[in-house]
Amino acid sequence: MAERSGVAVSTLHFYERKGLIACHRSGGNQRRYRRDTLRKLAVIRIAQRMGLPLEIIRDALSRLPDERAPTLADWRRLSTAWRAELDERIGQLQALRDQLTDCIGCGCLSLQRCRLRNPGDALAEHGAGPRRLIEHDADGSPGA
């Protein structure tokens, strides 16, 4: 499987421990993978390149039927669901990029003019240093 997929053996074992793929053992205690694992590995690698956490990838794979490779319809369903999260992440990165020239990179993030994370030094009363790395909406989810 490692040779055919281009994924290191240690990575295959890691994916097994995380519940992303499964194998069975031969009489000689060798790992054996179903053929559909190749396509699932491709989905995992693409999702990881997008920056998706393993929990989200595992949840998506759990919704695929066992014993068969993911189809184009399966991929469309998964990628559509991931698109909104990817669009949000792109928006956050673009906002960060656009504000980056104002940051002096000191790590303080509580300067009076730090437009990047603390406009107007609103967190100064809580002390120096980084207080907030990601803005959160009222429901606790990451905001824009």
C-alpha positions as CSV (number, residue, x, y, z in Angstrom):
1,M,0.0,0.0,0.0
2,A,2.8,2.4,0.8
3,E,4.5,1.8,-2.5
4,R,1.3,2.1,-4.5
5,S,0.0,5.2,-2.7
6,G,3.2,7.1,-2.1
7,V,2.3,7.3,1.6
8,A,5.0,6.3,4.1
9,V,4.3,3.1,6.1
10,S,4.5,5.1,9.3
11,T,1.8,7.4,7.9
12,L,-0.4,4.5,7.1
13,H,-0.1,3.2,10.6
14,F,-0.9,6.7,11.9
15,Y,-4.0,6.9,9.7
16,E,-5.1,3.5,11.1
17,R,-4.7,4.6,14.7
18,K,-6.7,7.7,13.9
19,G,-9.5,5.7,12.4
20,L,-9.1,7.0,8.8
21,I,-8.3,3.7,7.2
22,A,-8.6,0.1,8.2
23,C,-6.7,-3.1,7.4
24,H,-6.9,-6.8,8.3
25,R,-4.0,-9.1,9.2
26,S,-2.9,-12.1,7.2
27,G,-2.1,-15.4,8.7
28,G,1.5,-14.2,8.8
29,N,0.4,-11.1,10.7
30,Q,1.0,-8.8,7.7
31,R,-1.3,-5.8,7.1
32,R,-3.7,-6.2,4.2
33,Y,-5.7,-3.3,2.8
34,R,-8.8,-3.3,0.7
35,R,-8.4,-1.9,-2.8
36,D,-10.7,1.1,-2.0
37,T,-8.1,2.3,0.6
38,L,-6.0,3.8,-2.3
39,R,-8.8,6.2,-3.2
40,K,-9.5,7.0,0.4
41,L,-5.8,7.8,0.9
42,A,-6.0,10.2,-2.0
43,V,-9.0,11.9,-0.4
44,I,-7.2,12.2,2.9
45,R,-4.1,13.7,1.3
46,I,-6.1,16.3,-0.6
47,A,-8.1,17.2,2.5
48,Q,-4.8,17.6,4.5
49,R,-3.4,19.8,1.8
50,M,-6.5,22.0,2.3
51,G,-5.6,22.2,6.0
52,L,-8.6,20.3,7.2
53,P,-8.2,18.7,10.7
54,L,-8.1,14.9,10.9
55,E,-11.4,14.9,12.8
56,I,-13.3,16.5,9.9
57,I,-11.6,14.1,7.5
58,R,-12.5,11.1,9.6
59,D,-16.1,12.3,9.9
60,A,-16.3,12.7,6.1
61,L,-14.9,9.3,5.5
62,S,-17.3,7.7,8.0
63,R,-20.1,8.8,5.8
64,L,-18.8,6.9,2.8
65,P,-19.9,3.3,2.2
66,D,-17.5,0.6,3.3
67,E,-16.1,-1.9,0.9
68,R,-16.0,0.4,-2.2
69,A,-13.8,3.2,-3.4
70,P,-15.3,6.7,-3.2
71,T,-17.0,7.7,-6.4
72,L,-17.1,11.1,-8.2
73,A,-20.5,11.7,-6.6
74,D,-18.9,11.0,-3.2
75,W,-16.1,13.4,-3.9
76,R,-18.5,16.1,-5.0
77,R,-20.5,15.8,-1.8
78,L,-17.3,15.9,0.3
79,S,-15.7,18.8,-1.6
80,T,-19.0,20.8,-1.5
81,A,-19.2,20.4,2.3
82,W,-15.5,21.5,2.6
83,R,-15.8,24.5,0.3
84,A,-17.4,26.8,2.8
85,E,-14.7,26.1,5.4
86,L,-12.0,26.6,2.8
87,D,-13.6,29.9,1.7
88,E,-13.7,31.1,5.3
89,R,-10.0,30.2,5.8
90,I,-9.1,32.0,2.5
91,G,-11.0,35.1,3.7
92,Q,-9.1,35.1,7.0
93,L,-5.7,34.7,5.3
94,Q,-6.5,37.5,2.9
95,A,-7.5,39.8,5.8
96,L,-4.3,38.8,7.6
97,R,-2.2,39.5,4.4
98,D,-3.8,42.9,3.9
99,Q,-3.1,44.0,7.5
100,L,0.4,42.4,7.7
101,T,2.4,45.5,6.7
102,D,1.2,47.3,9.9
103,C,2.5,44.6,12.2
104,I,6.1,44.9,13.4
105,G,6.2,41.3,14.4
106,C,7.1,41.9,18.1
107,G,4.5,39.3,19.3
108,C,3.0,41.8,21.7
109,L,-0.3,42.3,19.8
110,S,-1.4,44.9,22.4
111,L,0.2,47.9,21.0
112,Q,-2.0,51.0,20.7
113,R,-1.8,50.9,16.9
114,C,-1.9,47.1,16.4
115,R,-4.6,47.0,13.7
116,L,-3.9,43.3,13.2
117,R,-5.5,41.8,16.3
118,N,-6.1,44.6,18.8
119,P,-7.4,47.8,17.2
120,G,-7.4,50.7,19.7
121,D,-5.6,48.5,22.3
122,A,-8.9,47.3,23.6
123,L,-7.3,44.5,25.6
124,A,-4.7,46.6,27.4
125,E,-6.6,46.3,30.7
126,H,-5.9,42.6,30.7
127,G,-2.1,43.0,30.5
128,A,0.6,42.9,27.9
129,G,1.1,40.1,25.4
130,P,-1.2,38.2,23.0
131,R,-4.7,37.9,24.3
132,R,-6.6,36.8,21.2
133,L,-5.4,35.1,18.1
134,I,-8.7,34.3,16.5
135,E,-11.8,36.4,16.7
136,H,-14.9,34.4,17.9
137,D,-18.5,35.0,17.3
138,A,-21.1,35.1,20.1
139,D,-21.6,31.3,19.7
140,G,-17.9,30.6,20.2
141,S,-17.2,29.7,16.6
142,P,-14.4,31.4,14.7
143,G,-15.5,34.6,13.0
144,A,-14.3,36.5,10.1
